[in-house]
Amino acid sequence: MDRKIAKAAQRHFVTGVGLITSSGSVGQNVMAAEWTMQVSFEPLMIAVFIHPTATTLKNIKETKEFGVNISTDDQASLVNIAGGYSRKDLDKLNVKGSFRFYKSRYIKPPMIAGCVVNVECKLVMTKKVGDHTMVVGKAVSIRYNKARKPLVYHTGRYFKLGSMLESFRKTVKVNEKTFEFFSKETAGKFILKCVGAQIRSHQGLLVSKYTRNKISHEIIPLTIPQKGKDYRKTILDHLKKLGLDVNLKKKPILKRLLLQNKKKVQRINFVLYEGNLNSSSSVNTKQWVLKLDPLLKALS
Ligand SMILES: Cc1cc2nc3c(=O)[nH]c(=O)nc-3n(C[C@H](O)[C@H](O)[C@H](O)COP(=O)(O)O)c2cc1C
C-alpha cells in the first residue's frame, strides 16, 4: 500500500468529535477524539480510540471511568483546545472563557455543558488496536439536547451538518382498497418489505389475485419474505406455489415507494426480479394486464 496515498485518503473519512473527560493522578482533563463511536445498543457501550501518549488514557486506566461529550457545531474552539494541547502542558478545562461544565452523577470527571450528547461511562475493556488503544465504556447515564447540532470533522476541518437528503422514495397515489391491502400487511412496521416478479409478455404484465384480510387485490406476483431468507429463492418458491414456471433474471431491482391515500402514507420497499414464463405454465389470460394502475406502473 502506498503510504502517501493512505495518509491523504485517511483525511477523507467523516466523523464527529467527542470531548473525552477524565480525572486521575494527572488531574481533571479533556481531550478531543474523532474516533468516538457507539458500539453496542444494549447495553449501551461507547468506544474511544486513544493514542498511548495521551494523558487521557493514563487517567482512564487509573480510574476506570470517563465522560463522552459530543461537540456541537459552535464548539470548534473547545475542540481546538482539547485536541491541540496535552494535560501535561496545560490545564485545559480551566482555560479562561472556554469550557463550562457540570457535575456528573455517577463518575468523577466533569461533563462538558452545551454538547449534543453527554454520556457517563464506566470502563469495560481496553485493547491495543494498531497504534491506538480502544477504550470501551458502558454508559451509566446519558442525556442529549435535540436542538443542538453535532460538529462535523472532515479533511482536518470543521463543518456544520448540511441539509437533509431526500429519501429517494417515489410517492404513488393509490385508492383506498390498495392502501388497505398493503397497510394491513405491515403489522405496524415502519417499512413493509416485499419481493415480487415482473413478468411481461406481449399480452402485458402478469398479475395475480390475492385475498388477504378479506380484501382482494390484483397485483404482480409478490410475497413478504422472512427475515434472513434469500429474496430470489423466496419469490421463486412463491411463483411455484402459484403454478408458474418462470425464468427469473439474477439482478434485483429495488423500488422504494411511498403509498399515499388521502392523508395516510405507508413506506414499502419492493425487490423485483424480471422474468418470463416458460411455455409449460398454464396461465389464465385474465392474469395479464395491459392497462396499468399507478402502483402497477411503478412496479413495472
Ligand atoms: C479534531 C481532533 C480529533 C482528534 N481525535 C483523536 C482521536 O480520536 N484519538 C486520539 O488519540 N487523539 C485524537 N486527537 C488528538 C488528541 O486530542 C491530542 O493528542 C490531545 O493533546 C490529547 O490530550 P491529553 O494528552 O490531554 O489526553 C484529536 C485532535 C483533534 C484536534
The ligand as a MOL file (V3000), in Angstrom:
LIG
                    3D

  0  0  0     0  0            999 V3000
M  V30 BEGIN CTAB
M  V30 COUNTS 31 33 0 0 0
M  V30 BEGIN ATOM
M  V30 1 C -10.3270 17.1630 15.8800 0
M  V30 2 C -9.3700 16.2940 16.6380 0
M  V30 3 C -9.6400 14.9440 16.7620 0
M  V30 4 C -8.7640 14.1140 17.4600 0
M  V30 5 N -9.0540 12.7740 17.5770 0
M  V30 6 C -8.2380 11.9630 18.2790 0
M  V30 7 C -8.5690 10.5810 18.4680 0
M  V30 8 O -9.6060 10.0800 18.0140 0
M  V30 9 N -7.7190 9.8200 19.1900 0
M  V30 10 C -6.5530 10.3310 19.7290 0
M  V30 11 O -5.8240 9.5820 20.3690 0
M  V30 12 N -6.2430 11.6410 19.5840 0
M  V30 13 C -7.0480 12.4600 18.8830 0
M  V30 14 N -6.7430 13.7940 18.7650 0
M  V30 15 C -5.5420 14.3260 19.4100 0
M  V30 16 C -5.7090 14.4670 20.9240 0
M  V30 17 O -6.8670 15.1890 21.2400 0
M  V30 18 C -4.4750 15.1680 21.4590 0
M  V30 19 O -3.3500 14.3220 21.2970 0
M  V30 20 C -4.5770 15.6440 22.8830 0
M  V30 21 O -3.4880 16.5070 23.1170 0
M  V30 22 C -4.5100 14.5450 23.9310 0
M  V30 23 O -4.7130 15.1590 25.1600 0
M  V30 24 P -4.2730 14.5930 26.5710 0
M  V30 25 O -2.7760 14.2390 26.4960 0
M  V30 26 O -4.5080 15.7340 27.4940 0
M  V30 27 O -5.0720 13.3970 26.8590 0
M  V30 28 C -7.5880 14.6530 18.0560 0
M  V30 29 C -7.3350 16.0240 17.9290 0
M  V30 30 C -8.2080 16.8330 17.2410 0
M  V30 31 C -7.9210 18.3010 17.1200 0
M  V30 END ATOM
M  V30 BEGIN BOND
M  V30 1 1 1 2
M  V30 2 1 2 3
M  V30 3 2 2 30
M  V30 4 2 3 4
M  V30 5 1 4 5
M  V30 6 1 4 28
M  V30 7 2 5 6
M  V30 8 1 6 7
M  V30 9 1 6 13
M  V30 10 2 7 8
M  V30 11 1 7 9
M  V30 12 1 9 10
M  V30 13 2 10 11
M  V30 14 1 10 12
M  V30 15 2 12 13
M  V30 16 1 13 14
M  V30 17 1 14 15
M  V30 18 1 14 28
M  V30 19 1 15 16
M  V30 20 1 16 17
M  V30 21 1 16 18
M  V30 22 1 18 19
M  V30 23 1 18 20
M  V30 24 1 20 21
M  V30 25 1 20 22
M  V30 26 1 22 23
M  V30 27 1 23 24
M  V30 28 2 24 25
M  V30 29 1 24 26
M  V30 30 1 24 27
M  V30 31 2 28 29
M  V30 32 1 29 30
M  V30 33 1 30 31
M  V30 END BOND
M  V30 END CTAB
M  END
